[in-house]
Amino acid sequence: MISAKFVCDLLKNQDVDLFCGVPDSLLKDFCAYVTDNVPKNKNIITANEGNAIALAAGHYLATKKTALVYMQNSGIGNAINPLLSLTDEEVYNIPLIIFVGWRGEPNKPDEPQHVKQGKVTGEIFDVCKIEHSVLPQDEKSAEMAINKAFEHIRATLKPYVFIISKGTFEKYEKKKIPKKFEMTREEAICKVAEFIDKKDKNYVIISTTGQISRELYEYRERSKQPHNKDFLTVGSMGQASSIALGIALEKPQKTVYCFDGDGAILMHMGALPVIAQQSPKNFKHILFNNEAHDSVGGQKTSADSVNFKELATACGYKNAYSVERTEDLEKTLDDFIKSEAPTLLEIKVQCGARADLGRPKEKPVQNKIAFMEKLNAD
């Protein structure tokens, strides 16, 4: 393993002074070190990976300096457009260096949503004709590899990608952030799900990727309920609300609840005005906002600068609510469920999850089959 400090020092020696991207669990120690040791205006967590590529391009245009972009390999899809239509040598020929966390690396156990992406990660960069290699896990080899990458960048002005295997970086303890809100996310999810169970007999829930889906799954387990009313969107970050919209439009007799996260909403925020434009009267959007990418290390999102209540109504939602105390949530839930839709409820919650939080036992395709059977039987 190598230390994040060692790699950051190597990058700084190559005149890298901007770090940006979307955090990844395999890069969480690197990202944590950068968060604690790089000025805030030089470490920018973007809404999605494509934004980070464009931000790095703008930085180069203004400074002639190469920026470091970090992402999970699941985010490569968001980055492809600017990589091929902005930074590519046949367009503007703009250099950058990219760290990509290798989720689903072959022959290493991982979650099912990462398996295919892990198999094709290198092939995607081959097709795009972007030079890439796996970052070595010892300091001497890593230094040689990074220096060689910058030789390539200086000679060609092309991007260079380092694919980062699990366990590449040594553990780094991020500075603790004081708790800002009263409720834990799991507490809020349980209160909301229990209330829906009592008040709405004909509903489904579409939950976003990460710990929100895991905590909803655990609620069903503890309540000894089946999971067939919930579609757990284990991948496709930021797309849960669009999945929910697709269902709501076709099943107007059912209430469709979307359990969303702030990082997910920010990643594809353009979905909100489309939902409002279609205006399904059965669409209920619930945002659990902890102002962090909680599932991959707790790095801050830009959610603390967004008024989601006003944003939703500005996009055309019929109603919007925002709460941050348990007492206020309990008072607001009934109004929210009865309100004209599409409607949004933002619940501000603590960052973090319990250490023994479980994962769904069923495969995603099993969840899909059970959900579809329930959805189309009622």
N, C-alpha and C positions, 0 to 999 in steps of 0.2 A: 504493500500500500504506500501511497505518497500523501504528503500533507497538502492541504489546500493552500497554505501559506507559501510553500515551495513553488507551486504552480502559479499562483498569483504573482509572486516575485519574478518568475520567468516571463510572464506576460507583460508585466510592467517594464522589464528590461527591453522588451520589444516595442515599447512606447504605446502599449494598450492602456488607455485610461477611461474607457467606457465599457461597462458590463450591462447587458440587458437581456431580457427573455422571459420565459415562463418556467418556474421552478419544477424540478423533477425529484422524485424520491432518491434516485441513484446519485443525484448531484446535490443532495440536501446539505452535506457537510461543506462542500465547496461553496454553495450559495449562502450558507450560514456565515462562513468566514468572510465572504464578500460583503454581506449585509453589515457585519460588525466592523469592518476595517476599510471600507471604501465610502467616500462621501455619498450622501443620499442622491445627489444630482448626477452621480456617476454610476449608480447601480439602479437601473430603472426596470421594474417588473411591468411588463407590457400586458395588454389585454389578451393578445394571442401571439403566436410565433411569427406570423407574417408581419405584424406590427414591429416586432423586434428586428427583423431583417431590414425593413424600411428605415427604422430609427438608426441602425448601424450605417446604412447607406448615407443618410443625411449627415451623420457625424463625420463620415469620411469626406463628403463634399465640402464640409466646413473647415476641416482640420487636416486633411490628408493622413489621418490616423486610422488604423485598423481597429475595429471594436470586436469584443467577444460577445457572442450570442449563445445563450444556454437554453436547452429545451429537452423534453422527453421525446423519444422517437415517435410517439403517438402524435406529436405536434408537427411532424415533417410535412403532413398534408397541408397545414395552414401556411407553411413556409415556402412551398413549391412555387406558387405563383410569383412572388417577388424574387425568388432565386433564379427563375428562368426568364422573367420579363423585366427585371430591374438590374440585378447585379451581374447577370451572365455576360460573358465576354462579347457576345454578339449583340448586346444592347448597350449598357453603360460601362461594363467591365469594372465593377467595384469590388474591392477585396474585403473580406471579413473572415474571422475564425469562429467556428461553431463547435460547441460541446453538446453532444447528443447522448442522453442516457439510454442505454441499451436494454430496455425492458423486453422480456421475452427472448433473451439470448438463447440460442439453441443449446440443449442439454443442461439448462438451468431451470429449476422449477419457478413458475410464475403464474399469474392470473390468466384465465383463458382469453381475455380481451387483448392481451399483449403478445400472444403466441405468434400469430401471423405477421404482425408488425416486426417482431424480433427476427423472424426468418428472412424478411425482405429488406431490412434496413440498409445493408450494404448495397444490395441490388438497386435500390432506388437511386442512390448516389451514383452508381455506375451508369444507369440509364441517363441521368442528368449530366453526366460527364463532369462530376465534381470530385476532386481528389479527396480521399479519405483514408483513415487508418484507425486502428484501435490504440488508444492511449496506453502506453506501457505502465506497469504498476511498480516499477522501481525508479528511483530518482534519476540515476544516470541515463537510463534509456529514455525516460520521459523528457529529460532536458534535450537530448539529441533529437528526439522526434519533434519537439516543439520548435527547436531552432531550424530544423529542416523544413517544417511547415512554413515558417516565415521566409525562408529562402525562396520557396515556391511562390508565396504571396508577392514578394517584392519583384520577382522575375516576371510574373504573369498578371498580377492584379486580380487573380481569381480567388474565390472563397476556398477555404480548406476546412474539412470536417474531422473532428476527433470523436470517435464512438467510444463511450465510456462504459465499461463493464461494471457490474455490481461488485462492490468491495474495492474499487480503485482508490477511493479517498479515505484517509484516516478519519476517525471520529472527531468531530468538532462540536463543542457544546455552545449553542447560540445563547446570547444574552437573553435572560428571561424578560418577558413583557408583562407588566402588571395586568391583572384581569380588569377588563373595562366594563363588562356587562354582567348582569345578575344570573341569567339562566345558562345552563349548559345546553349545547345543541341537542343532545340526546333527550334531555328533560323536555325541551320544547317540542321535539318530534313526537314524543310519547303523548304529551298533552293534546297536540293537534290531532294525531291519529285516533286517540281515544274519543275525542269530541266528534270527529267525523263519523266514527263507528256508531255513536249514539244518535246523531242528528240526521245522517244521510244513509239511507238503505240501498241506494243505487248509484254507486260511485266506483271509480278506479283511481289509482295513484301512479303517476309517472315520476320516478325519483332520479335525481342526477347522479353522476359518477362519484365515487369516493365514499367517504364515511357517512354521508346522508343516507345512501342506499343501505349501507351496512347496519346503521342504527334503526332504520325502518324494519329491516329484516329481523333484527333482534327483538324489536317490539312485538312482531307477530309470533316469534318463537316463545317469548315469555307469556304472551296472552293465549298461547295454544290455538292460534288462528292459522288457517291456510294462507299461502302467499300468492294465491291466484288473482287477487285484486290489485297487485302491485307489479308494475314493470320496472325492474331495477336496471337502469341504464349504466352498466358497468364501464362502458367506454364512451366514445363520442362526446367528450366534454363540451358543454355549452349547447348541446342539441336537444336536451330533454324537453324544453318548452315547445320546440317544433314538433317533436314526436307527439307530445300531448295535444298540440293543435290539430295534427292530422287525425287523431282519434276523436277529439271533440267535434270536429266538423262532420264526421261520419256517424257518430253515436250521440245525437242531440238529447236522447232520453236519459243519458248518464251524466253525472257530474264528473268532470275530469279535473283532478287536482295535480298540479305540478309542484313537486318538492325540489326547490332549486337552491344553488349556492351563489355567493357573490362572485367568486372567481369564474364560475360557469356563465352567469348572466353577462358579466363584463366581456367574456371571450367572444360571444356572438350576440351583442346587444341589439343588433338590427332585427332580431326576431320579435322584439316587443311591438314596434309599430305594425308589423305584419299581423300579429295576433289581434291587435286593436282594429286594424282594417277589416279583418274577417269577422271580428266581433261575435265569437261564439258565446251564447248566453249560458253555457255550461262550463266555462273555463275559469278555474280558480287557481291562481298562481301564488305560491307561498315561498318566500325567500328567507332562508336561514342565513343571516349575514353575520359572520364573525371577522370580517375584514381581513381574511387570510386564506392562503392556499393550504388549508389545514392538512389535507391528505398526503402532502409531499414535503412537510417540514414546517409549516406554519409561517411562511414568508408573507409579508403584507401584500394585499391587493390595493387598488386605488379606491376601494369602496368607501373609505372614510371621507372622501371628497364628493360623494354622490348622494343626492337626496332621491332615493328610489321611489318614494311616494309621489313626489312631484314629477319625476321622470315618467312613471307609468301613466299618470294622467295627461302629461304633455304628449305622450305617444298615442293617447286615445283610449286608455282603459277607462271604464265607466266609474270605477271606484278604486281607492287605494288607502291602505292603513299602514301604520308603523308603530311597533311597540318594542320596549326593551325590558319591561318588568313582568314578572309572573302575573301579578295582579291585573295589569293592563291587558295581557294576553287573554286571560280568562274572561275579562269584560268584553273584549273585542271579537272573539271567535264567533259568537252568535250573529253579530251584525255582519261580519265578513261572509259567513255562509249564506245569509239571507240577501246579501247585496246583489245588485245587478252586475252581471258579468259581461266581459272579462274584468276581473278584479284582482288586485294584488295585496297581499299581506306580507310586510317585511317584519321579521322577528330578529332582533339583534341579540346575539348569543356569544358566549365565551369561545375562545379558541381552545382546541385540544379535545382529546377523546380518551376514554379509559383504556388502559394498556391491554386488557383482555377482550377488547371488542372483536366479536367473531366475524366470519365471512359467510356468505351464502353457501350452503352445502350442495345445492343443485347447480348444474351447468346452465349457462345463459340460455341455451336452446330449450332446456327443460322449463325454465321460467317463461320463455316465450310461448311454448305450447300450452301450458297451464293457463296463462293469462289470456291467450286468444280464445281458448275454450270457454272460460268464464265470461269474457267480454261479449262473445257472440251467442251465448246460451240464454242470457237474460233478456 
